[in-house]
């Protein structure tokens, strides 16, 4: 059974930083494209950043480019999202997503491309 468990959310002042973690189990993590998505109150879930299985290709949403950094540690089956210069508009529930390994593999931008989701972690940025 595949599980994705996010952690690291919380309340932070504008301009601050947080690092989210997503620990995966039950899948071949090193072969899985990964992504972070978020859902703000009253809004649809949106993509934040996605990466290929090897991490060579990464795409950030324009709203977070230059402020957020995704990374993965395949030895720990964990993907991270380092968030800096946070603004109130970043307030949302953040979800980690994994795609079942396929051949060929690539980079995937849409929710429907992902097979597995974490439970989400709340990030609140105060002004």
TILUMLUM-608285 format. One record per residue (C-alpha): residue number from 0; chain; x, y, z. Coordinates in nm, 4 decimals. Example, Ala and Ser with C-alpha at 12.3 -4.5 7.8 and 13.67 -1.06 7.14 Angstrom:
BEGIN
PT     n   chain          u          v          w
PT     0       A     1.2300    -0.4500     0.7800
PT     1       A     1.3670    -0.1060     0.7140
This chain:
BEGIN
PT     n   chain          u          v          w
PT     0       A     0.0000     0.0000     0.0000
PT     1       A     0.1375     0.3349    -0.1038
PT     2       A     0.1556     0.6065     0.1593
PT     3       A     0.2691     0.9658     0.1341
PT     4       A     0.3016     1.1484     0.4637
PT     5       A     0.3621     1.5226     0.4663
PT     6       A     0.5027     1.7155     0.7587
PT     7       A     0.6522     2.0532     0.8334
PT     8       A     0.3551     2.2814     0.7918
PT     9       A     0.2651     2.5483     1.0412
PT    10       A     0.2123     2.9159     1.1078
PT    11       A     0.4799     3.1588     0.9954
PT    12       A     0.5046     3.5334     0.9526
PT    13       A     0.5349     3.6885     0.6111
PT    14       A     0.8943     3.6780     0.4962
PT    15       A     0.9633     3.3619     0.6891
PT    16       A     1.0530     3.0121     0.5779
PT    17       A     0.9275     2.6586     0.6166
PT    18       A     1.0437     2.3234     0.4892
PT    19       A     0.7873     2.0605     0.4048
PT    20       A     0.8742     1.6931     0.3876
PT    21       A     0.6923     1.4074     0.2206
PT    22       A     0.7921     1.0565     0.3180
PT    23       A     0.6873     0.7871     0.0723
PT    24       A     0.6437     0.4167     0.1242
PT    25       A     0.5103     0.1294    -0.0793
PT    26       A     0.6302     0.2510    -0.4174
PT    27       A     0.9501     0.2576    -0.6180
PT    28       A     1.0254     0.6107    -0.5120
PT    29       A     1.3363     0.6614    -0.7225
PT    30       A     1.1313     0.5917    -1.0368
PT    31       A     0.8377     0.8115    -0.9430
PT    32       A     0.7842     1.1631    -1.0700
PT    33       A     0.6802     1.3810    -0.7777
PT    34       A     0.4986     1.7046    -0.7239
PT    35       A     0.3675     1.9499    -0.4706
PT    36       A     0.0246     2.1023    -0.5074
PT    37       A    -0.1714     2.3368    -0.2836
PT    38       A    -0.5276     2.4373    -0.2161
PT    39       A    -0.6165     2.7706    -0.0663
PT    40       A    -0.9521     2.8305     0.1043
PT    41       A    -1.2279     2.8663    -0.1525
PT    42       A    -0.9991     2.7853    -0.4429
PT    43       A    -0.9186     2.4843    -0.6551
PT    44       A    -0.6046     2.2855    -0.5977
PT    45       A    -0.3136     2.4151    -0.8050
PT    46       A     0.0269     2.2929    -0.8961
PT    47       A     0.3228     2.4396    -0.7108
PT    48       A     0.6164     2.2426    -0.8447
PT    49       A     0.6746     1.9141    -1.0245
PT    50       A     0.9855     1.7125    -1.0944
PT    51       A     1.0962     1.4105    -1.2919
PT    52       A     1.1964     1.0893    -1.1231
PT    53       A     1.5628     1.1752    -1.1374
PT    54       A     1.5135     1.5381    -1.0482
PT    55       A     1.6797     1.6629    -1.3654
PT    56       A     1.3701     1.8503    -1.4822
PT    57       A     1.1766     2.0737    -1.2465
PT    58       A     0.8990     2.3196    -1.3191
PT    59       A     0.7745     2.5781    -1.0712
PT    60       A     0.4539     2.7749    -1.0826
PT    61       A     0.5264     3.1380    -1.1615
PT    62       A     0.3833     3.2394    -0.8247
PT    63       A     0.6550     3.0549    -0.6328
PT    64       A     0.9490     3.0716    -0.8715
PT    65       A     1.2596     3.1998    -0.6987
PT    66       A     1.1119     3.1450    -0.3537
PT    67       A     1.0437     2.7713    -0.3346
PT    68       A     1.2842     2.4849    -0.3976
PT    69       A     1.1986     2.1195    -0.4407
PT    70       A     1.4469     1.8428    -0.3758
PT    71       A     1.4393     1.4689    -0.3291
PT    72       A     1.6445     1.2175    -0.1378
PT    73       A     1.5920     0.8808    -0.2997
PT    74       A     1.7861     0.7071    -0.0241
PT    75       A     1.5279     0.8308     0.2263
PT    76       A     1.2252     0.8061    -0.0051
PT    77       A     1.1536     1.1672     0.0755
PT    78       A     1.0787     1.4807    -0.1222
PT    79       A     1.1166     1.8262     0.0283
PT    80       A     0.9762     2.1687    -0.0416
PT    81       A     1.1831     2.4548     0.0936
PT    82       A     0.9681     2.7673     0.1055
PT    83       A     1.1237     3.1070     0.1620
PT    84       A     1.0038     3.4677     0.1498
PT    85       A     0.6566     3.3437     0.2289
PT    86       A     0.3629     3.5716     0.1646
PT    87       A     0.0021     3.5506     0.2885
PT    88       A    -0.1044     3.4287    -0.0566
PT    89       A     0.0950     3.1111     0.0078
PT    90       A    -0.1520     3.0127     0.2779
PT    91       A    -0.2974     2.6770     0.1765
PT    92       A    -0.3020     2.3069     0.2422
PT    93       A     0.0007     2.1612     0.0670
PT    94       A    -0.0180     1.8151    -0.0854
PT    95       A     0.2558     1.5838    -0.1988
PT    96       A     0.1808     1.3717    -0.5039
PT    97       A     0.3506     1.0748    -0.6667
PT    98       A     0.3055     0.9168    -1.0042
PT    99       A     0.3300     0.5451    -1.0577
PT   100       A     0.6503     0.4670    -1.2478
PT   101       A     0.5992     0.4348    -1.6212
PT   102       A     0.8190     0.3818    -1.9222
PT   103       A     0.8876     0.6229    -2.0677
PT   104       A     0.8758     0.8696    -1.7803
PT   105       A     0.8597     1.2458    -1.7926
PT   106       A     0.7406     1.5543    -1.6117
PT   107       A     0.3734     1.5889    -1.5265
PT   108       A     0.1859     1.9079    -1.4501
PT   109       A    -0.1706     1.8050    -1.3799
PT   110       A    -0.3411     1.6436    -1.0840
PT   111       A    -0.4826     1.3680    -1.3016
PT   112       A    -0.1291     1.2571    -1.3850
PT   113       A    -0.0652     1.1566    -1.0247
PT   114       A    -0.1812     0.8317    -0.8702
PT   115       A    -0.1016     0.8873    -0.5039
PT   116       A    -0.1597     1.1772    -0.2667
PT   117       A    -0.0697     1.2660     0.0870
PT   118       A    -0.3181     1.3901     0.3430
PT   119       A    -0.1938     1.7469     0.3187
PT   120       A    -0.0245     1.9822     0.5606
PT   121       A    -0.1502     2.3285     0.6472
PT   122       A     0.0704     2.6287     0.5842
PT   123       A    -0.0506     2.9609     0.7183
PT   124       A     0.1370     3.2836     0.6509
PT   125       A     0.0390     3.5816     0.8613
PT   126       A     0.0856     3.9387     0.7462
